[in-house]
Amino acid sequence: MTKLKLFCIAATLFILLGMLTGCVESNAVDRRAIIQVIGMDYQNGKFKATLEFFESKGGGDQLIDITQTNSRIATGEGITVNAAISNASFPNGKVPFYAQSSFLILGRELAEEKMDNIMEFVNHDIDLRVDTQIYIADGRAEDVISDKVDRGVLPGEFLERMNDVYFSSSLIPQVQYYQFANHYYSNYLAAALPLITTEEINQQEEPGTGGSEQAETGAPNRKMAYKGVEIIQNKQAVGSLDLAATRGMLWLTDQVSSTGINTVMEDGTPLSMDVLSSETIVKPVYKEDGGIRFEVRINNVVNLWEYKYVDLDSVNTEEYQKLNSQIAQIIEQECCQAWEQAVLNYHADIFGYGDRLRSAYPALGNWLDEHWEETLPQVELKLEIHNRIE
């Protein structure tokens, strides 16, 4: 082949490749609506999407104007989830971009009636990150994603920081989409999603200011708060645990890293302490008579903040045992609350103990799929709590 032919072929390929660039649709960053939070509700036979998206402010090199909110809210309704999302209207023809969404918030009514519709849509029709965190709103998702709720300058980041505070204090679990999906599609496991609500901001009124002035300025008059977790079983929301029972669930599943406990001793002495570290060891036991027992040992390292004895070396053995017993009693009470509400009331394995049983006794696999839910109320829980006080 001559050099001339090679040159012609190369030139032809170059021209064809240049022509192909027009076949792919592209959207510049300033044409994107960066979705931070997705809220979904179901009411009166329709789905409603509430989408909070980022919109840069300022000028020059300043992408974010910290003096203003940088979020906007788009809403849409439809008889399907896809229709509700598609009907959301964005300003100036912006194209929604979902891959950066940090949170998916589902209204309670939707979670009770149409959970499967959401999961089908998320799995097949939207490019959602696997680490997107999922919440249940105690009411409507649109009431949480609202201009009337204090969400900071960047709402997605505000939610994330708030979530980190509760999580680091071992008050709620962090539930990412891929973790939730594993429990959601299991035949015998249930899931526990953080339950979020809003409450009125309690502000001290000063002379010359008041609620009416706040309303006139359009300032947020509500704030976000966590209530505990919502149990998702058989692909629907069935009930919730309060914050105390939620921490009990975290104790039972080895998700407590550090947490604070405040109580009053039997003699009326206030006690404030920090759990510096915690380890939970779960051992499933399948007994010869067919019974099932989970032996749970919780080992804690505890630091006292406020107590009548400044120097623990001066505490005698009897007093030390009373102190240790009081700490163990609080933790045991929270664990038993979680077990009673989830297992006895709802027959829901939000602890993942069925997986532990399957791993220890593989032959029980098929039986678990068919009988675990009805067997749960008869399962025995044996707790041992050990505290090392420093």
C-alpha positions as CSV (number, residue, x, y, z in Angstrom):
1,M,0.0,0.0,0.0
2,T,1.5,3.4,-1.1
3,K,2.1,6.3,1.3
4,L,-0.6,8.2,-0.6
5,K,-3.3,5.6,0.1
6,L,-2.3,5.5,3.8
7,F,-2.5,9.2,4.0
8,C,-6.0,9.2,2.4
9,I,-7.2,6.5,4.7
10,A,-5.9,8.4,7.8
11,A,-7.5,11.6,6.6
12,T,-10.8,10.0,5.9
13,L,-10.9,8.4,9.5
14,F,-10.0,11.8,11.0
15,I,-12.8,13.5,9.2
16,L,-15.3,10.8,10.2
17,L,-14.3,10.9,13.9
18,G,-14.7,14.7,13.8
19,M,-18.2,14.3,12.4
20,L,-19.2,11.9,15.2
21,T,-18.7,14.5,18.0
22,G,-22.1,16.0,17.1
23,C,-23.9,12.7,17.8
24,V,-23.5,12.9,21.6
25,E,-25.6,15.3,23.6
26,S,-23.6,17.2,26.1
27,N,-24.6,19.5,29.0
28,A,-22.3,22.1,30.4
29,V,-22.1,22.3,34.2
30,D,-24.0,25.6,34.3
31,R,-26.8,23.8,32.5
32,R,-27.2,21.2,35.1
33,A,-29.5,21.1,38.1
34,I,-27.3,19.2,40.7
35,I,-29.9,17.3,42.7
36,Q,-28.9,17.1,46.4
37,V,-32.0,15.6,48.0
38,I,-34.8,13.6,46.5
39,G,-38.1,13.5,48.3
40,M,-41.0,11.2,47.3
41,D,-44.6,11.2,48.6
42,Y,-47.8,9.4,47.7
43,Q,-51.2,11.0,48.3
44,N,-54.6,10.9,46.8
45,G,-53.6,8.3,44.2
46,K,-50.6,10.3,42.9
47,F,-46.8,10.4,43.5
48,K,-45.2,13.7,44.3
49,A,-41.5,14.4,43.8
50,T,-39.8,17.2,45.7
51,L,-36.3,17.7,44.4
52,E,-33.8,20.0,46.1
53,F,-31.0,21.1,43.7
54,F,-27.9,23.3,43.9
55,E,-27.7,26.6,42.1
56,S,-24.5,28.6,42.3
57,K,-24.6,32.2,43.3
58,G,-22.1,35.1,43.4
59,G,-19.9,36.2,40.5
60,G,-16.4,35.9,39.2
61,D,-14.5,33.0,40.9
62,Q,-17.0,32.8,43.8
63,L,-19.3,29.9,43.1
64,I,-21.1,30.0,46.4
65,D,-22.5,33.1,48.0
66,I,-22.6,32.3,51.7
67,T,-25.0,35.1,52.4
68,Q,-27.8,33.4,50.4
69,T,-29.4,30.1,50.2
70,N,-27.9,28.2,47.2
71,S,-30.7,25.7,46.8
72,R,-33.9,25.7,44.9
73,I,-36.9,23.3,45.1
74,A,-38.6,21.7,42.1
75,T,-41.8,19.6,42.4
76,G,-43.7,17.4,40.1
77,E,-46.8,15.1,40.3
78,G,-47.9,12.0,38.4
79,I,-49.6,8.7,38.6
80,T,-46.2,7.0,38.4
81,V,-42.9,7.7,40.1
82,N,-41.3,8.4,36.7
83,A,-44.1,10.8,35.8
84,A,-43.7,12.7,39.0
85,I,-39.9,13.0,38.5
86,S,-40.3,14.0,34.8
87,N,-42.9,16.6,35.5
88,A,-40.6,18.5,37.9
89,S,-39.9,21.9,36.4
90,F,-36.4,23.4,36.5
91,P,-35.6,27.0,35.8
92,N,-34.0,28.1,32.5
93,G,-34.3,24.6,31.0
94,K,-31.7,23.1,33.4
95,V,-31.2,19.4,33.1
96,P,-31.4,17.4,36.4
97,F,-28.3,15.4,37.4
98,Y,-29.0,12.7,40.0
99,A,-25.6,11.1,40.4
100,Q,-24.6,13.5,43.2
101,S,-27.8,13.0,45.3
102,S,-26.8,12.4,48.9
103,F,-30.3,11.6,50.4
104,L,-33.5,10.0,49.4
105,I,-36.4,10.9,51.8
106,L,-39.6,8.9,51.6
107,G,-42.9,10.0,53.1
108,R,-44.6,7.7,55.5
109,E,-47.7,7.1,53.4
110,L,-45.6,6.1,50.4
111,A,-43.4,3.8,52.6
112,E,-46.6,2.1,53.9
113,E,-48.3,1.6,50.5
114,K,-46.0,2.1,47.5
115,M,-42.4,1.2,48.6
116,D,-42.0,-1.3,45.8
117,N,-42.7,1.4,43.2
118,I,-39.8,3.5,44.5
119,M,-37.4,0.6,44.6
120,E,-38.3,-0.4,41.0
121,F,-37.8,3.1,39.8
122,V,-34.5,3.6,41.7
123,N,-33.1,0.3,40.4
124,H,-33.9,0.8,36.8
125,D,-34.7,4.4,35.9
126,I,-32.3,6.7,37.9
127,D,-28.6,6.8,38.3
128,L,-28.5,6.9,42.1
129,R,-25.3,6.4,44.0
130,V,-25.1,3.2,45.9
131,D,-24.0,5.2,49.1
132,T,-27.0,7.5,48.9
133,Q,-28.6,7.5,52.4
134,I,-32.3,6.8,52.8
135,Y,-34.6,8.3,55.3
136,I,-38.3,8.0,56.2
137,A,-40.2,11.2,57.0
138,D,-42.6,11.1,59.9
139,G,-45.3,12.6,57.7
140,R,-44.5,14.0,54.2
141,A,-41.1,14.2,52.6
142,E,-42.1,17.6,51.1
143,D,-42.5,19.0,54.6
144,V,-38.9,18.1,55.4
145,I,-37.6,19.5,52.1
146,S,-39.1,22.9,52.6
147,D,-38.0,26.5,52.7
148,K,-39.8,26.7,56.1
149,V,-37.2,24.2,57.6
150,D,-33.7,25.4,58.6
151,R,-31.4,23.6,56.3
152,G,-28.4,25.9,56.1
153,V,-26.9,27.4,53.0
154,L,-26.2,24.0,51.4
155,P,-29.1,21.7,52.5
156,G,-27.5,18.5,51.4
157,E,-24.3,19.2,53.4
158,F,-26.4,20.4,56.4
159,L,-28.3,17.1,56.4
160,E,-25.0,15.2,56.1
161,R,-23.5,17.0,59.1
162,M,-26.6,16.5,61.2
163,N,-26.6,12.9,60.3
164,D,-22.9,12.6,61.3
165,V,-23.6,14.1,64.7
166,Y,-26.3,11.6,65.5
167,F,-24.4,8.7,64.0
168,S,-21.2,9.5,65.9
169,S,-23.2,9.7,69.1
170,S,-24.7,6.2,68.2
171,L,-28.3,7.4,68.2
172,I,-29.2,6.4,64.6
173,P,-27.7,4.1,62.0
174,Q,-26.3,5.3,58.7
175,V,-28.3,3.3,56.0
176,Q,-26.9,3.5,52.5
177,Y,-28.9,2.4,49.5
178,Y,-26.9,-0.8,48.8
179,Q,-27.3,-1.9,52.5
180,F,-31.0,-1.2,52.5
181,A,-31.5,-3.1,49.2
182,N,-29.8,-6.2,50.7
183,H,-32.4,-6.3,53.5
184,Y,-35.3,-5.1,51.4
185,Y,-35.0,-8.0,48.9
186,S,-34.3,-10.6,51.5
187,N,-37.0,-13.2,52.3
188,Y,-36.4,-13.1,56.0
189,L,-34.7,-9.9,57.0
190,A,-36.2,-6.4,57.7
191,A,-34.6,-3.0,57.5
192,A,-34.5,0.0,59.8
193,L,-34.4,3.4,58.2
194,P,-33.7,6.6,60.1
195,L,-36.9,8.4,60.9
196,I,-36.8,12.2,60.5
197,T,-39.3,14.9,61.4
198,T,-39.5,18.6,61.8
199,E,-40.2,20.6,65.0
200,E,-40.7,24.3,65.8
201,I,-37.7,26.4,66.5
202,N,-37.7,27.6,70.1
203,Q,-36.3,31.1,69.9
204,Q,-36.0,33.6,72.7
205,E,-37.9,36.7,71.7
206,E,-36.1,39.9,72.3
207,P,-37.7,43.4,72.6
208,G,-38.5,44.7,69.1
209,T,-38.5,41.2,67.5
210,G,-41.0,38.4,67.5
211,G,-42.6,35.6,65.6
212,S,-44.6,38.0,63.4
213,E,-41.3,39.7,62.2
214,Q,-39.8,36.3,61.6
215,A,-42.7,35.3,59.5
216,E,-42.5,38.5,57.5
217,T,-38.8,38.0,56.7
218,G,-39.6,34.4,55.5
219,A,-37.0,32.9,57.9
220,P,-37.3,29.2,58.6
221,N,-39.5,28.5,61.6
222,R,-38.9,24.8,61.9
223,K,-35.8,22.5,62.3
224,M,-35.1,18.9,61.5
225,A,-34.9,16.2,64.2
226,Y,-34.6,12.5,64.4
227,K,-37.2,10.3,66.1
228,G,-35.6,6.9,65.8
229,V,-36.0,4.3,63.0
230,E,-38.8,3.1,60.9
231,I,-39.1,-0.7,60.3
232,I,-39.4,-1.8,56.7
233,Q,-40.7,-5.4,56.5
234,N,-42.2,-7.3,53.6
235,K,-41.6,-4.2,51.4
236,Q,-43.6,-1.7,53.5
237,A,-43.2,0.4,56.6
238,V,-44.8,-1.3,59.6
239,G,-43.8,0.6,62.7
240,S,-41.0,2.6,64.4
241,L,-38.6,2.5,67.3
242,D,-37.9,5.6,69.5
243,L,-34.3,6.9,70.0
244,A,-33.7,4.8,73.1
245,A,-34.7,1.5,71.4
246,T,-32.8,2.6,68.3
247,R,-29.6,2.8,70.4
248,G,-30.5,-0.6,71.8
249,M,-30.6,-1.9,68.2
250,L,-27.1,-0.4,67.6
251,W,-25.8,-2.1,70.8
252,L,-27.1,-5.4,69.5
253,T,-25.6,-5.1,66.1
254,D,-22.1,-3.8,67.1
255,Q,-22.7,-0.3,65.7
256,V,-21.9,1.7,68.8
257,S,-18.5,3.4,68.6
258,S,-19.0,6.0,71.3
259,T,-22.0,7.5,73.0
260,G,-23.0,9.4,76.1
261,I,-25.3,8.2,79.0
262,N,-26.8,10.4,81.6
263,T,-28.9,9.0,84.5
264,V,-29.6,9.2,88.2
265,M,-28.3,6.5,90.6
266,E,-30.7,4.8,93.0
267,D,-29.5,7.1,95.8
268,G,-30.3,10.2,93.8
269,T,-26.7,10.9,92.7
270,P,-26.5,12.2,89.1
271,L,-24.2,10.2,86.8
272,S,-22.8,11.4,83.4
273,M,-20.5,9.2,81.4
274,D,-19.1,8.5,78.0
275,V,-18.7,5.1,76.4
276,L,-15.3,5.5,74.8
277,S,-15.4,2.2,72.8
278,S,-17.8,-0.8,72.5
279,E,-17.6,-4.3,71.0
280,T,-20.6,-6.6,70.6
281,I,-20.1,-10.3,70.0
282,V,-23.1,-12.3,68.8
283,K,-23.0,-16.1,68.9
284,P,-26.0,-18.0,67.4
285,V,-26.9,-21.3,69.1
286,Y,-29.2,-23.9,67.5
287,K,-30.2,-26.2,70.3
288,E,-31.0,-29.9,70.0
289,D,-34.7,-29.4,70.7
290,G,-34.9,-27.0,67.7
291,G,-34.8,-23.8,69.8
292,I,-32.6,-20.9,68.9
293,R,-30.6,-18.7,71.2
294,F,-28.5,-15.7,70.5
295,E,-25.8,-15.1,73.1
296,V,-24.8,-11.4,73.0
297,R,-21.8,-10.1,74.9
298,I,-21.2,-6.3,75.0
299,N,-17.8,-5.1,76.1
300,N,-17.5,-1.3,76.9
301,V,-14.8,1.0,78.0
302,V,-16.5,3.8,80.1
303,N,-15.3,7.2,81.2
304,L,-17.1,9.0,84.0
305,W,-17.7,12.7,83.6
306,E,-19.8,13.6,86.6
307,Y,-20.1,11.5,89.7
308,K,-19.9,12.0,93.4
309,Y,-16.5,10.2,93.6
310,V,-13.7,12.3,92.0
311,D,-11.2,9.5,92.6
312,L,-12.4,6.0,91.6
313,D,-9.6,4.5,93.6
314,S,-11.5,5.6,96.8
315,V,-14.6,3.6,95.7
316,N,-15.0,0.4,97.6
317,T,-15.9,-2.9,95.9
318,E,-19.5,-2.8,96.7
319,E,-20.0,0.8,95.5
320,Y,-18.1,0.0,92.3
321,Q,-20.3,-3.0,91.6
322,K,-23.4,-0.8,92.1
323,L,-22.0,1.7,89.6
324,N,-21.1,-1.0,87.1
325,S,-24.6,-2.6,87.5
326,Q,-26.3,0.7,86.9
327,I,-24.5,1.2,83.6
328,A,-25.2,-2.3,82.5
329,Q,-28.9,-1.9,83.5
330,I,-29.3,1.1,81.2
331,I,-27.8,-0.6,78.2
332,E,-29.7,-3.8,78.9
333,Q,-33.0,-1.9,79.1
334,E,-32.4,-0.2,75.7
335,C,-31.4,-3.6,74.1
336,C,-34.5,-5.2,75.5
337,Q,-36.7,-2.4,74.2
338,A,-35.3,-2.8,70.7
339,W,-35.7,-6.6,70.9
340,E,-39.3,-6.5,72.3
341,Q,-40.5,-3.9,69.8
342,A,-38.9,-5.3,66.7
343,V,-39.0,-9.0,67.3
344,L,-42.0,-9.5,69.6
345,N,-44.3,-6.8,68.2
346,Y,-43.4,-6.8,64.5
347,H,-41.6,-10.2,64.0
348,A,-39.0,-8.2,62.2
349,D,-35.3,-9.1,62.1
350,I,-33.8,-5.7,61.8
351,F,-30.6,-7.0,63.5
352,G,-29.5,-9.3,60.7
353,Y,-29.4,-12.2,63.1
354,G,-30.9,-14.5,60.5
355,D,-27.8,-14.1,58.4
356,R,-25.6,-14.9,61.4
357,L,-27.6,-18.1,62.0
358,R,-27.3,-19.1,58.3
359,S,-23.6,-18.6,58.4
360,A,-23.2,-20.7,61.6
361,Y,-25.6,-23.4,60.4
362,P,-25.7,-23.5,56.6
363,A,-28.2,-26.4,56.6
364,L,-30.9,-24.0,58.0
365,G,-30.8,-21.8,54.8
366,N,-34.0,-23.0,53.2
367,W,-35.8,-23.2,56.5
368,L,-34.9,-19.6,57.3
369,D,-36.5,-18.4,54.0
370,E,-39.8,-19.9,54.9
371,H,-40.1,-19.8,58.7
372,W,-37.9,-17.2,60.2
373,E,-40.5,-14.5,60.6
374,E,-43.0,-16.8,62.5
375,T,-40.2,-18.3,64.6
376,L,-38.7,-15.0,65.8
377,P,-41.0,-14.5,68.8
378,Q,-39.7,-17.8,70.3
379,V,-36.0,-16.9,69.8
380,E,-34.1,-16.5,73.1
381,L,-31.8,-13.5,73.7
382,K,-29.1,-13.9,76.3
383,L,-27.3,-10.7,77.2
384,E,-24.0,-10.2,79.0
385,I,-22.7,-6.6,79.5
386,H,-19.2,-5.9,80.8
387,N,-17.9,-2.4,81.5
388,R,-14.4,-1.3,82.2
389,I,-14.6,2.0,84.0
390,E,-11.7,4.4,83.5
